[in-house]
Structures are given as structure tokens and as C-alpha cells.
Amino acid sequence: MIPIRNIMLVDDNKIDLFVNKKVIETYDKKIRVIHFERALSALEYLKISLHEKNLNYTTRPNVMFLDINMPQCNGFEFLDALEKQGSLEVENLRIIMLSSSSSPDDIYKALRHPLCSGYINKALTVEKLHEMINIDKKEYLTKYDFLNFK
Amino acid sequence: MKLINQQIWRDNPENILLDFLKSQTSISIMDILGRIIYVNAQFCKLVESSNEQLVGEVNLLLKSERHVNPLYKGLWATIKRGQIWKGILSSFTSSGKMFWMEATIIPVRNSKGMIDKYVAFYLDVTQETEKNLKLVNRGIEFKTFKGNIPEVILSINEFGDILNISQGIDGFSIVEIVGSSLYNFINPIFHEKVKNVVKNVFNNAKPNRYETMDFNKEGVQTFFISQIVPVLNSKGLVISARISVQEVKNIRDVKQKLIENESRYHNLFQSMKVGIIVVVDDEGKITEWNKGAELAFGYAESEIIGEYLTKLIANKSRKSSLIELLSAVGNLEDFSTSDTVEMKALNKNGLEFPVEFALSKWKTRNSTFYCAMMLDITKRKNLENRLISKTKELELFLYRSAHDLKAPISSAEGLVNLIKQEKINDSVLNLTSMLDASLNRGKVVVENLSLASMVCEKSREISRIDFNKIINNVLKSLNGLENFKSIDFKIDIPDSIEYYSSVDLMNSLFQNLIQNAIKYSISKKSQVRSIIEIKINNIQDGIVFTVKDNGIGIIKKNLSKIFDLYYRENIEDTPGSGLGLYIVKNIVENLNGEIKVTSKVNEGSCFKIKLQNFIYIKTA
């Protein structure tokens, strides 16, 4: 597994961004955190940094925590928009939904999305972060068996 | 008589006639004083006496002219005048049996032109007369207003020939009437109707009635009601029918009343503005409608009478409306009213509006009419639709706000976590953990609120429920709870269970019930192992399931409160929001089910829930 160098945060709530940054800092001080309050700016950023002609791999984000309830463009719309950008190298980006919603609907929808590899219920803690980073999607999904994934 | 061979008749007229008279007719010849000088064998048989006993005696059949009964006085007066007398006479045989004869008495003159003999012919009519008498007696028994209605009772055969009659009518004597046709006495315009009734009575052996009208001698309309009853033989075949005729004397009053009523109802019907009433004949053409219909559809009465009803049905839904209408008409019995049907109507300006109407049907002599009583339900429909959308709005609002409330709580939770990592003194640490606990509680409340809102939103998709799967998943999602590891679960679900409902609702139902059972399972007697039993059983039209624990139980006086919103048992000991059982009850009510709870302190509680199968509700 590629060591995590860059984490990207997308959340419209400044306080959540601050908390999440602090949690990541506590987890590992060496990780660089880039944060966006607006989903569209984050999308623009990804278009550049994940572009196949951008060879500066060290600045590419490895993990992205994505909020679901955002104005302008919610988490699911963000995932769809990203999927449409055919020329981006998304294989090495793990996108994890980070939301306060615990509705089975949202979890189901998120985990079924091909670009999404995890779901964390807010607030983010060091333990949750640790678990998420060290577990892969298949193993992770067994936790949500009751949602009937096939 | 018809049976006599014509050939023989022509060859030996005298003999045949004599034979016939001998065998069929009783003959007696009397002298001028009424003493019998000759009797034939038939007569002897009739009166049950011998020739010797009779000859020379007075004919008891004819009594004498001095008899008190005017019948005999008249008889003797007639024959003494030299005229022929005809009539019915009765007498007793020597053994005391009563018999009836139709007698014809002919005075015979001698060569000097003086009457010296009377020849009497008798036909035995005992049987018919007795029948007649019985009829008269029966008729009297049945008659309730005998006093003012002259009643005629007659019996007819299949072809309407009168076999018997209780009295003469229209100046004809009984003898003249018997053998003639019933239809001679009925106004020709009723012939067809009466024929049908008679045919029916003979075919079905069921009583019936018919009404006729005629003009009496003074030219006044007279109405008759006739009851016709079949007379069956021992084999159950209809051999004749008995008709009793009653004149309706107060027809005038009745008619007057009818006219009054008719005009009153007509006025009422015409002036009714509230309801819409449209009368349609069996071809679907409008024959009548009221003010309300005029107001609703905008057509004047003259414009619409004679038009087809379809003119009033909205184009778009015409086909389906007609099908529904026809099926409603098909289900109608005479003089009955159908269930209400909803339909889109169309007014003169082309505007569509919903109506609800009840259909009724009635028959007059020749035609069938349908009456549609409609109600314009535009207002109600609008309100209904607004109510539905408002309810949806409210559900959505609850869902949204529950979600939106969660976000700031989660943020605060994150902040508290950060504070805990800072270098803080003990009292602040204490405060932060209290803050943490309170935030947690808030989170649970909001979580359940959003779940409750989901109950409203998700109750519409129905599929077969796999209870094993649901319960296993619920247990998996609950295995983080404090006491979970120390509880034995006994689950008993037969494979045969076939239950259809909403998966989401079943999920939250079991989630909350089992969570509740786990929460209150902490047994104070630590040596007893906690057990939670889950059982599901099929019943006739649904399922019954129980969730039973051996936990702390509920005090009796609190049993009624446990389903209340935000109610919690043991606030200090157990965490919770007071929403769980409220949601359970909501779901059960949503599914038209029943929930019962029994509990004993320190022995445990048992929740019993009865749910109807959706499939059964559908087919019912």
C-alpha cells in the first residue's frame, strides 16, 4: 500500500474542516492536508493534479474525505462529476465519505458508487481514521452486510 | 259428448240419445202435482233410492211452490206458466249426503194444451259447486276489507276458460259465465298483460297479481286488482288457477294523491340546487335533470334533454369512465342504489371537474331508467390533494431537519474530542466529558428522529420479508452494545412464514424491539444468564411475533406510558432517547397491527405484535 502523503478534505463546514485537520495531524504529522470549502474548487483541483500529464506524483492526494450534504454540489454529485472526467487517474485516490448522516440510504448509495471506498460517520476520530486507512473496501463492506451488497 | 262416434250417431240417433241420456243424465217425470211418475236409473243412483221408493212420491228435489225459499217459489211459478226453468238445486241423498244439480225442467202439455207433466233433467255438479263454495269460504277468510269491496272469485284453466265462478257478474249468471273465456270480461288493452301473468302462474306455480281498468255502466273508470293463485294436484302440477278480483273503490282518492305527490316530488327534484340529478333512459339519453345539474354543467334544460350522457363525461377519461359506469349499471338490481363511483365530468365550457355519484335504476312498464345523483367534489379533491402534498412536505421537513440537526452536533463532538487532547486541568476534563455525554444523547435523539421520519417515507414498497436475514442483520448492527455479549438469543422462525410488507419498516421494527430488549436485559441477579427469545408464528391472515426478555421488567403503572414519545424507564441507568418504542408503535399502527406488552419487575417483558399480511388486505 502506498504510504499516505496527501489527504484532501472537502466540507462546507469550517469547524469540521478544522477538527478533521487536527485529527489527521494527531494521527500523523507528516501527512499534508489540503482542504476545500467548495466542492467545485475541489473538483477543479483534482482535474489538474490527477491529470495524466501531471507527473508530479508527490503532490497527488492519496485519500479524500468527502462530505455529503453540501450546497452547490453534494457528495454524490461530486462523485458523478469526477467519474465523467475520463482522463483523470483516479485509481490511486481513495475517496471516503465523511458525513453526519447515518441513514442506510446514504450509506448504501455511497458504498455502491465505484469511486467510493468507505463511509465514516462524523465526527472523525483518530481510531476511525486508523481503521479506514488500514482496511480495504472488500473487508470494509462486510460490516455493512445488512445493506445487501452483491 | 264429443266422444260419440259420428257414424253411429247418424245411424241410430234415437238409441244413442237414449243411451246417452240414460247414462249421463238423471231424468225424472212428474205429474201436475209434482209426484214422480218416472225416474231413470241414473236418478235413483243420485238420490240413493230405488225406483219403487221414488215413484208416486213428491219429488223432494223440487220441493213445492209453498216452500219458503224464493228459489223454489220461482221455479214452480216458471214451470206452471209453461216456461222452462234452469238452475242449480241442492238436496240430500237418503244417506244424508248433500249433492248439487244443474236442473232443467220442461213442462209438457197434453193434447188439450194443458200442462200435465214436467220432465226434469239433472246434471250432477256437486264437485264443482263444492269447490266453488270452498273458494268463497276461503276468499272470505282472506278478505280483510270485505265490507266495501264486492269480490268475485273464479277459477280458470291454462287457456283462460272460466271453470267456476263464485257469483254472476255484469248481469250474467254463473251458468252462463262458466265455460266462457276470462278475457271476455277484461278490457282488451290488458289482454296481453293478463295472458303473460296467467302463463307465468301456470308455468312457475307461483302466485301473482295484475291490475286492470274498465268502465262500468255509468262510464266511470273502475280499477280492479286481481290475485291469481295456482291450484296444484297431488303430483304438483298446476291444473287450474284461482283468481280473486277486487275493485279498488277509492281509486279516485288514490289517483288524486298520486298526482299531488308527483307534482310535489317533481318540484322538489327540479328545484334541488345542492345535488346534481340526471335521469337517463336505457339508451343513455338524458330524459330529466334538475337545477343543480343545470348549474353544474351549464346547459339549459332544453339543450340537454335527449342528448347522450357521454356529453357530460370528460373526453380524456371517457372510455374508462364508461367501463366503470357500465359495470356499476350491470351490478344494479331493480330499485336499488349502487356504490358511489368517481368520475371526471365535463361542463358546457369544456371545463373538467370531478364528481362522485350514486346510480339507481327503476323500471316502468316498458322501459328502464337510470338516475345519477352526483356531487361536485372539486373542493374536496383539491383539499385531499393539498393534504397529501402537505403530509409529504411535513415528512420531508422532519427528515431534513433531523439530518441538518445532526451536522452541528457532529461538529461539536469533534471539537470536544480535540479539547480532550489539549493539556487541560481535571475540572475542565470533567466538564468536557459531561459535555460529551450530553452531545451523545442529543445525537441519539436526532438519529431516532431521522429514523422515525424514515418510517413515514419508506412504508410504501412491499416485498416478501426474510425474517432470518433481518434479525441477523439487526443483531450484527447491535453487537457493539454494552450487554450484547452476555445475552443468549433464542430465535424461532418457521420456514413456512410467508409475509409481505415493507423491508425498511420491518428492519426498524426489529431494530428497536431488540435494542430495547438488550438495553433492559441487565439482570440484577447476576447468576442468571440473560435470554432474549424471538418467535414468529403464522396466523390466519398475517403473523404474530413475540420478543421476550428476562431483564429488569417494567412497573405495572408505567406500562401504559412506554410507547409515549420521549418516555424513558430508568433514566439514570440506561441511555436512550425515548423514541425506540414510540417508533415501534408508529410502525405497528402504520401497518394496521396490534401491539401488546406484558411485564413483571425483575422477571422480564414480553412484546407481542400482530400484523396483517398485505397480500390478504389486497385480495380482500
Interface residues (C-beta under 8 A of the other chain):
Chain A: N13 I15 D16 V19 N20 K22 V23 T26 N69 S100 S101 S102 S103 P104 D105 N121 K122 A123 L124 T125 D145 F146
Chain B: H403 D404 K406 A407 I409 S410 S411 E413 G414 L415 N417 L418 Q421 E447 S450 M454 N472 N473 V474 K476 S477 D504 N507
